[in-house]
Amino acid sequence: MKSVRVPLLAALLIVALTAPSAFAQAPTPKVTINGLFDQVTAMGRNFYDGNLARDNDREWYARTRFRPDFTFEVGRVKAVLGLEIDLQYGQGGPNDGGFPGNNTGTAGGVLNVVGGNVQNSNSGCKNNSNGCLDLNTDVGGMIEIKWIYTEFPLTGKDSVMPFIPVETIARAGGQPWGSLANYKVVYANGDFAGVSAVTTFAPNLKTNVAFVMIEDQLAGGNRAAATTRTSRGKDYAIIVSPEITPYKGLDIKPLYSYLHADGLTSGTARHSVINLRFVGGGGTNSALANGGCQTAAAACAAAGNAGDSTNQEERHTIGFDMRWRMGPFGFDPSVMYQWGTSDHQAVRTNGQVGRVEADMSSWLVDLIGSFTAGPLLLEARGVYTPGNKARDNLARSIRYYQPLSMDGNWWAGWGGILGSGVDYFNGSLLTNQGRFIGYDRYGSARLALRGTYHITPAFAVWGIASPSWTAEKVDTDTGATPGLGAGSTSRTTVSDRSWVEGDSRYIGTETDLGITWRFAPNAAFDLEGSYLFAGAALGTAELLNGVHTRRDPNDAYQLAARVRFAF
């Protein structure tokens, strides 16, 4: 019996030693790089500062964008590092923009600081660029990190939780939205930090869940008084969005999103517009309106840069996004409804300053229809979202729609001035609707027709006509915030005649003509001309020698060209 045990134990030992190496043999690691180079030039007039009544803003500039993504893969686990570099041609500020002069990240060597807040730290170069290429083109400190995430199986076979049979692919880190929330850019677009998970229950059914960290609060950050603390609170959003395909050609994507914000929050998530009854008479996302000051005194109003995180906003958004294809016809409807509450420091009806809660309620309808006939594609788009009247007290009622993050891409491809076109740095500078959909507090009502004809598979011509209105009349007895290339975030108070009544809904009509020529593999040349016939709603007012003076808007134009190489 003893002689049998020895060979048996030896055999088991050999199996035990060799099995782990067989099971642990990892797939071959793989690294891939993809991305694009854009070379863009554009010239235009009268839409850069948000004020069409002043038509001396004009430019002709050029820039480069390099956007590489590095993907590191081992089996089904991968990590992605996405970088971005945006550089303007030529010196743009009082300093040369070269290394090491701007290695602090301040292009052109200029910091514009107002009340402790950096208004435009990139004021030396083109808005959204990292720096300027001067004669020696030595530029330092200019690389942006766009994506930095790990993707891995959370449930299913060979996952963190293999005992759950359905497959879930999770991501953790800085990542793109993709289609987590919507197909069309109507609620969440761009990038965010957090975690997400896509669970596939069947080929025609999956769910998307995302936890978005907007602003975080570190230990001790909330210990000081509201006017001196460093923390702005813990702001986050939760998104649940299933994807259902009842049959081929029809995709339905319901959405529920919850946003919580303490005091001041990201200017992307909250559209800040002026309200005279806020402390300081500033915007809904200003430090004073969220600062915890119990008096309107100047000394108190000048403090509170971090705001008071006990002023809170609870925002809910539900809706659906849909894609329907049937032969040559296409239909892409999006419907959203939003409600909640938002606290601000404001003047109450009794004249005292304190916390006031605003009721939030709004909705959005965005419809696209298309028809294809051989090389011809015809598309029509209609959008409506309500807004507030000029004299509404936004401390009590907010009726304009607020997306979580648009990244400037709403209405992309539907216009170069009121949308985002070939030069996507300049898109929507005039009205800022690429970030917030509605114009100021007034909502939006838009129509657009777009036609594209492919003369050859590689060469296409296209045109757009798009009239635009607001849901409520714009008070043109207000100014428009000059953004030095950053766009107009809000209409501004000029005198006691501001915010009394609305005057016009007509923003204007934009027309665009363009070509796309795919002249080589992975390379394309785009050319776009845009002209805005300005409407009366874009008129402004100002004080001249103490006299309230109204100014009519002037038309605007832009010509942009781009060479794109994708790899």
C-alpha positions in Angstrom: 0.0 0.0 0.0 2.9 2.3 0.8 4.4 1.8 -2.6 1.2 2.9 -4.2 0.9 6.1 -2.2 4.3 7.5 -3.1 3.8 7.6 -6.9 0.2 8.9 -6.3 1.4 11.8 -4.1 4.2 12.6 -6.5 1.7 12.8 -9.4 -0.6 15.1 -7.4 2.3 17.3 -6.5 3.3 17.6 -10.2 -0.3 18.5 -11.1 -0.5 21.1 -8.3 2.7 22.7 -9.4 1.9 22.9 -13.1 -1.8 23.8 -12.9 -1.4 27.4 -11.5 1.0 28.3 -14.3 -1.5 27.0 -16.9 -4.4 28.9 -15.4 -2.4 32.1 -14.6 -1.0 32.4 -18.1 -2.0 35.9 -19.0 -3.0 37.1 -22.5 -0.4 39.1 -24.4 -0.3 42.7 -23.4 -1.2 45.2 -26.1 -0.8 48.9 -26.5 -2.6 50.9 -29.2 -2.7 54.6 -30.0 -5.4 56.5 -31.9 -6.6 60.0 -32.2 -6.4 63.1 -34.4 -4.5 66.2 -35.5 -6.6 69.2 -36.4 -5.1 72.3 -38.2 -7.8 75.1 -38.0 -7.9 78.6 -39.2 -10.9 81.0 -39.0 -11.8 84.6 -39.6 -14.9 86.4 -38.4 -16.5 89.5 -37.0 -18.9 90.7 -34.3 -19.8 87.5 -32.3 -16.8 86.9 -30.1 -17.8 89.1 -27.1 -21.5 88.3 -27.0 -22.5 91.8 -27.9 -23.7 92.3 -31.5 -24.3 96.0 -31.0 -20.5 96.6 -30.8 -19.0 95.3 -34.1 -15.3 96.1 -33.7 -14.5 92.6 -32.5 -12.8 90.7 -35.3 -10.0 88.2 -35.8 -8.2 85.9 -38.1 -6.3 83.2 -36.3 -5.0 79.6 -36.6 -4.4 76.8 -34.2 -3.4 73.1 -33.8 -5.1 70.4 -31.8 -3.5 67.0 -31.0 -5.7 64.5 -29.3 -4.1 61.0 -28.8 -5.6 58.1 -26.8 -3.3 55.4 -25.4 -5.0 52.1 -24.7 -3.3 49.5 -22.6 -5.0 46.0 -22.8 -4.5 42.6 -21.2 -7.4 40.4 -22.0 -10.6 42.1 -21.2 -9.1 44.6 -18.8 -7.8 47.8 -20.2 -6.7 51.3 -19.2 -7.0 54.4 -21.3 -5.0 57.6 -21.1 -6.4 60.4 -23.3 -4.3 63.6 -23.8 -5.0 66.9 -25.5 -2.9 69.8 -26.7 -4.3 73.0 -28.2 -1.9 75.6 -29.4 -2.5 78.9 -31.2 -0.2 80.0 -34.0 1.9 83.0 -33.0 2.4 85.0 -29.8 -0.9 86.1 -28.3 0.0 88.0 -25.1 2.5 90.4 -23.6 4.9 87.5 -22.9 6.0 85.1 -25.6 4.1 82.1 -24.5 7.2 79.9 -24.7 9.1 77.8 -22.3 9.8 78.5 -19.4 7.8 81.8 -19.5 4.5 80.1 -19.2 5.3 76.8 -17.4 2.8 77.8 -14.8 0.1 77.1 -17.3 -0.7 80.7 -17.9 -0.5 81.2 -21.7 0.8 84.7 -22.6 1.8 85.4 -19.0 -1.4 87.1 -18.0 -3.7 86.5 -15.1 -6.9 88.5 -14.9 -8.0 88.2 -11.3 -11.2 89.9 -10.1 -12.3 89.5 -6.5 -10.0 86.5 -6.0 -11.4 84.6 -9.0 -9.4 84.0 -12.1 -11.7 85.3 -14.9 -9.6 84.0 -17.8 -6.3 82.5 -16.9 -5.6 81.9 -20.6 -6.2 85.5 -21.6 -2.9 85.7 -23.6 -4.0 83.2 -26.2 -7.1 82.0 -28.0 -9.9 80.9 -25.6 -9.7 77.1 -24.9 -6.1 76.9 -26.2 -3.3 75.8 -23.9 -0.7 78.3 -25.2 0.8 80.1 -28.1 3.5 78.9 -30.5 5.9 81.9 -30.9 8.9 82.1 -33.2 10.9 79.4 -31.4 7.8 77.3 -30.7 9.1 76.1 -27.3 5.9 75.7 -25.2 5.9 74.1 -21.7 3.2 72.9 -19.3 0.5 72.5 -22.0 -0.7 68.9 -21.9 -4.3 68.3 -20.8 -5.4 64.9 -19.4 -8.8 64.2 -20.8 -9.3 60.5 -20.0 -7.6 58.4 -17.4 -9.6 55.3 -16.6 -9.6 51.5 -16.1 -12.2 49.3 -17.8 -12.7 45.9 -16.3 -15.4 43.1 -16.1 -17.4 43.7 -12.9 -19.8 40.7 -13.2 -20.0 37.6 -15.4 -17.2 35.2 -16.3 -13.6 36.1 -15.1 -14.8 39.2 -13.3 -14.7 40.8 -9.9 -18.0 39.1 -9.0 -18.1 36.0 -11.2 -21.1 34.6 -9.1 -23.4 37.1 -10.9 -24.2 35.5 -14.3 -24.9 38.7 -16.4 -22.0 40.6 -17.9 -21.1 44.1 -16.6 -18.2 46.2 -17.9 -17.2 48.9 -15.4 -15.0 52.0 -15.7 -13.4 53.9 -13.0 -11.6 57.3 -13.4 -11.8 60.2 -15.7 -13.8 58.9 -18.7 -16.0 60.0 -21.6 -19.8 60.1 -21.4 -20.3 58.4 -24.7 -23.8 57.1 -24.7 -24.1 56.5 -21.0 -26.8 59.2 -20.6 -28.1 60.0 -24.1 -27.6 59.3 -27.8 -28.0 63.0 -28.8 -26.3 65.7 -26.9 -29.2 66.9 -24.8 -28.2 66.2 -21.1 -24.7 64.8 -20.5 -21.7 65.0 -22.9 -17.9 65.4 -22.7 -16.0 63.8 -19.8 -16.4 63.2 -16.1 -14.7 61.7 -13.1 -16.4 58.8 -11.4 -17.5 55.2 -12.0 -19.8 53.7 -14.6 -21.2 50.3 -15.4 -22.9 48.8 -18.5 -24.8 45.6 -17.8 -25.9 43.5 -20.8 -29.0 41.4 -20.0 -29.7 40.4 -23.6 -28.6 41.5 -27.1 -31.5 44.0 -27.1 -31.4 45.1 -23.5 -28.7 46.7 -21.3 -28.5 49.3 -18.5 -26.1 52.2 -18.0 -25.3 53.4 -14.5 -23.0 56.3 -13.7 -21.9 58.0 -10.5 -20.4 61.4 -11.3 -18.2 63.3 -8.8 -18.7 67.0 -9.6 -17.0 68.5 -6.6 -15.5 66.7 -3.5 -15.1 67.8 0.0 -11.9 66.7 1.8 -11.6 66.3 5.6 -11.6 69.6 7.4 -12.6 71.6 4.4 -15.9 72.6 5.9 -14.8 73.5 9.4 -14.3 77.3 9.0 -17.0 79.9 8.7 -19.0 79.8 5.4 -17.2 82.9 4.1 -13.6 81.6 4.7 -13.8 77.8 4.2 -12.0 76.2 1.3 -14.6 73.5 0.5 -17.5 74.2 -1.7 -19.2 71.0 -0.6 -19.8 67.6 -2.1 -21.6 67.7 -5.4 -22.5 64.6 -7.4 -24.9 63.2 -9.9 -26.3 59.7 -10.4 -27.6 58.6 -13.8 -29.5 55.4 -14.7 -30.2 54.9 -18.4 -31.4 51.6 -19.9 -31.1 50.9 -23.6 -33.8 48.9 -25.3 -34.0 47.7 -28.9 -37.5 46.3 -29.5 -36.5 45.5 -33.1 -33.8 46.4 -35.6 -33.8 50.0 -36.4 -35.4 51.3 -33.2 -33.4 52.2 -30.1 -35.0 53.6 -27.0 -33.1 55.1 -24.1 -34.9 56.3 -21.0 -33.1 58.4 -18.5 -33.3 59.3 -14.8 -30.7 61.6 -13.3 -30.3 63.0 -9.8 -28.0 66.0 -9.1 -27.0 67.2 -5.6 -25.1 70.4 -5.2 -23.9 72.2 -2.0 -23.6 75.9 -2.5 -21.4 76.9 -5.4 -21.0 74.2 -8.0 -19.5 73.7 -11.5 -20.5 76.4 -13.9 -21.1 73.7 -16.4 -23.8 72.0 -14.3 -25.6 75.2 -13.2 -26.4 78.0 -15.7 -25.6 81.2 -13.9 -27.8 84.1 -14.9 -28.3 87.5 -13.2 -31.1 88.0 -10.6 -31.4 91.4 -8.9 -32.8 89.9 -5.7 -29.8 87.8 -5.0 -27.2 89.1 -2.6 -24.9 91.3 -4.7 -27.4 91.2 -7.6 -25.2 88.6 -9.4 -25.8 85.2 -11.0 -27.4 82.0 -9.7 -23.9 80.4 -9.4 -22.1 83.5 -8.0 -20.3 83.3 -4.7 -22.6 86.0 -3.1 -25.8 84.2 -4.1 -24.4 81.1 -2.5 -22.2 82.7 0.2 -24.1 82.5 3.4 -24.0 86.3 4.0 -26.8 87.4 6.2 -26.5 91.0 5.1 -26.2 92.9 1.9 -23.3 94.9 3.3 -20.3 95.3 1.0 -17.8 93.8 3.5 -19.9 90.6 3.8 -20.6 90.5 0.1 -16.9 90.7 -0.7 -16.2 87.5 1.3 -17.7 84.1 0.6 -15.7 83.0 -2.4 -16.3 79.4 -1.5 -19.9 79.9 -0.7 -22.0 78.2 2.0 -22.4 74.4 1.4 -25.6 74.4 3.5 -27.3 76.1 0.5 -28.3 73.0 -1.4 -29.8 72.1 -4.8 -31.7 68.9 -5.5 -32.4 68.4 -9.2 -34.2 65.5 -10.9 -34.3 64.9 -14.7 -36.3 62.2 -16.5 -36.9 61.6 -20.1 -36.0 59.5 -23.1 -33.8 59.6 -26.2 -34.7 57.6 -29.3 -33.3 56.6 -32.7 -35.6 55.2 -35.3 -34.6 54.1 -38.8 -37.0 52.8 -41.4 -35.7 52.6 -44.9 -34.7 56.1 -46.1 -36.4 57.8 -43.1 -35.0 58.6 -39.7 -36.4 60.1 -36.6 -34.5 61.1 -33.5 -36.7 62.5 -30.7 -35.5 63.6 -27.3 -37.9 64.6 -24.5 -36.7 65.7 -21.0 -38.5 66.9 -17.9 -36.7 68.5 -14.9 -37.8 69.5 -11.4 -36.3 70.2 -8.0 -35.4 72.9 -5.6 -32.4 75.3 -5.2 -31.3 77.5 -2.3 -29.8 80.9 -2.6 -29.0 83.9 -0.4 -31.5 86.6 -1.5 -33.6 89.5 -0.4 -36.9 88.2 1.0 -40.3 89.9 0.6 -39.9 91.5 4.0 -36.6 93.1 2.9 -34.4 90.9 5.0 -31.6 88.9 3.5 -31.6 85.1 4.0 -32.0 81.7 2.5 -34.7 81.5 -0.1 -35.7 78.3 -1.9 -36.5 78.3 -5.6 -38.8 75.9 -7.3 -37.3 74.4 -10.4 -39.4 73.0 -13.3 -38.6 72.8 -17.0 -38.6 70.6 -20.0 -37.0 70.1 -23.4 -38.2 68.7 -26.7 -35.5 68.2 -29.4 -36.6 66.5 -32.7 -34.6 65.5 -35.7 -36.1 64.0 -38.9 -34.1 62.8 -41.9 -34.6 61.4 -45.4 -31.9 59.8 -47.6 -32.2 59.5 -51.4 -29.0 58.2 -52.9 -26.3 60.8 -52.4 -28.7 63.3 -50.9 -29.4 63.6 -47.2 -32.1 66.0 -46.0 -32.6 66.8 -42.3 -34.9 69.0 -40.2 -34.6 69.8 -36.6 -36.9 71.5 -34.1 -36.3 72.4 -30.5 -38.3 74.0 -27.7 -37.6 74.6 -24.1 -39.3 77.2 -21.8 -37.7 80.0 -19.8 -38.3 82.8 -17.3 -39.7 86.2 -18.1 -37.3 89.2 -17.7 -38.8 90.4 -14.4 -39.1 86.9 -12.7 -37.4 86.5 -9.4 -35.1 83.5 -9.9 -34.7 83.1 -6.2 -38.3 81.8 -6.2 -38.8 80.2 -9.6 -36.4 78.7 -12.2 -38.1 77.7 -15.5 -35.1 77.3 -17.8 -33.7 73.8 -18.6 -30.2 73.0 -17.2 -28.2 70.1 -18.6 -25.5 68.4 -16.6 -22.7 68.9 -19.1 -22.8 69.8 -22.8 -19.1 70.5 -23.3 -20.1 73.2 -25.8 -21.5 70.6 -28.2 -25.2 71.1 -28.3 -26.3 72.1 -31.8 -22.9 70.9 -33.1 -22.9 70.5 -36.8 -26.0 72.8 -37.2 -24.2 76.2 -37.4 -20.8 77.8 -37.0 -22.0 80.9 -35.0 -25.1 79.8 -33.0 -23.7 76.3 -33.0 -20.4 74.5 -33.2 -19.0 73.9 -36.6 -15.6 73.5 -38.4 -14.0 75.8 -35.8 -15.4 74.4 -32.6 -13.6 76.9 -30.4 -15.8 79.7 -31.7 -19.1 77.8 -31.7 -21.8 79.3 -29.6 -19.7 82.1 -28.3 -22.4 84.6 -29.0 -25.2 83.0 -27.0 -23.5 80.2 -25.1 -26.3 77.9 -26.0 -23.8 75.2 -26.9 -23.3 74.8 -23.1 -26.7 75.5 -21.8 -29.2 75.1 -24.7 -31.4 78.1 -23.7 -30.3 81.7 -24.1 -29.8 83.3 -20.7 -33.0 82.7 -18.7 -35.3 83.0 -21.7 -35.4 79.4 -23.1 -35.1 78.5 -26.7 -37.2 77.8 -29.8 -35.3 76.8 -32.9 -35.8 75.4 -36.4 -33.2 74.2 -38.8 -32.9 72.6 -42.3 -29.7 70.9 -43.4 -29.0 69.4 -46.7 -25.9 67.3 -47.7 -25.1 66.1 -51.2 -22.2 63.7 -51.9 -21.0 64.6 -55.4 -18.6 61.6 -54.9 -18.1 59.4 -51.9 -15.2 61.5 -50.9 -16.6 65.0 -51.7 -19.7 66.5 -50.2 -21.3 69.9 -50.1 -23.8 71.0 -47.5 -26.0 73.9 -46.4 -27.9 75.0 -43.3 -30.7 77.5 -42.7 -31.7 78.0 -39.1 -34.0 80.7 -37.6 -33.8 81.0 -33.8 -36.1 82.5 -31.1 -36.4 82.4 -27.3 -39.4 81.1 -25.5 -39.8 84.4 -23.5 -39.0 87.9 -24.7 -35.5 89.1 -24.1 -35.1 92.4 -22.2 -32.8 94.4 -24.4 -32.4 97.1 -21.8 -29.6 94.9 -20.5 -26.0 94.4 -21.5 -24.1 91.3 -22.6 -21.1 90.1 -20.7 -17.9 90.5 -22.8 -16.0 87.2 -22.4 -12.7 88.1 -24.2 -13.4 85.1 -26.4 -15.0 83.0 -23.7 -18.6 83.9 -24.8 -21.5 85.6 -23.1 -22.7 83.7 -20.0 -25.4 86.2 -19.0 -27.2 89.3 -19.8 -26.1 92.1 -17.4 -27.7 94.9 -15.4 -27.3 98.3 -16.9 -29.7 100.6 -15.0 -33.0 100.6 -13.2 -34.6 100.0 -16.6 -33.1 96.6 -16.8 -35.2 93.5 -16.0 -38.5 95.3 -16.3 -40.0 93.7 -19.4 -39.1 91.7 -22.4 -38.8 93.2 -25.9 -38.1 90.5 -28.5 -37.9 86.8 -29.0 -36.1 86.8 -32.4 -32.4 85.8 -32.0 -31.8 85.8 -35.7 -31.3 83.5 -38.7 -28.0 81.7 -39.5 -27.1 80.4 -42.9 -24.1 78.1 -43.5 -22.4 76.7 -46.6 -19.6 74.1 -46.5 -17.7 71.3 -48.2 -16.0 68.2 -46.9 -13.3 66.6 -49.0 -11.8 63.3 -47.9 -8.7 63.8 -50.1 -6.6 60.9 -48.6 -7.1 57.9 -46.3 -7.9 59.2 -42.8 -7.5 62.8 -43.9 -10.2 65.4 -44.7 -10.5 69.1 -45.6 -13.5 71.1 -44.3 -14.5 74.6 -45.3 -17.5 76.5 -43.8 -18.9 79.9 -44.3 -21.5 81.2 -41.8 -23.6 84.4 -41.7 -25.9 85.5 -39.0 -28.8 87.9 -39.8 -29.1 89.3 -36.3 -32.5 89.5 -34.6 -33.8 92.3 -32.3 -33.4 90.0 -29.2 -29.6 90.5 -29.5 -29.8 94.2 -29.0 -28.2 95.7 -25.9 -28.1 98.8 -23.8 -25.4 100.8 -22.0 -25.0 103.9 -20.0 -23.4 106.8 -21.9 -22.6 109.8 -19.7 -25.2 108.5 -17.3 -27.9 108.1 -20.0 -29.5 104.7 -20.7 -28.9 104.1 -24.4 -30.2 101.2 -26.5 -28.2 99.8 -29.4 -29.5 97.6 -32.3 -27.5 94.5 -33.2 -25.4 94.1 -36.3 -24.9 91.0 -38.4 -22.0 88.6 -37.9 -20.0 86.3 -40.1 -17.3 83.6 -40.0 -15.2 81.6 -42.5 -13.4 78.6 -41.1 -11.2 75.9 -42.6 -9.8 72.7 -41.1 -7.5 69.8 -42.1 -8.1 66.8 -40.0 -5.8 63.7 -39.9 -7.2 60.8 -37.8 -5.2 57.7 -36.9 
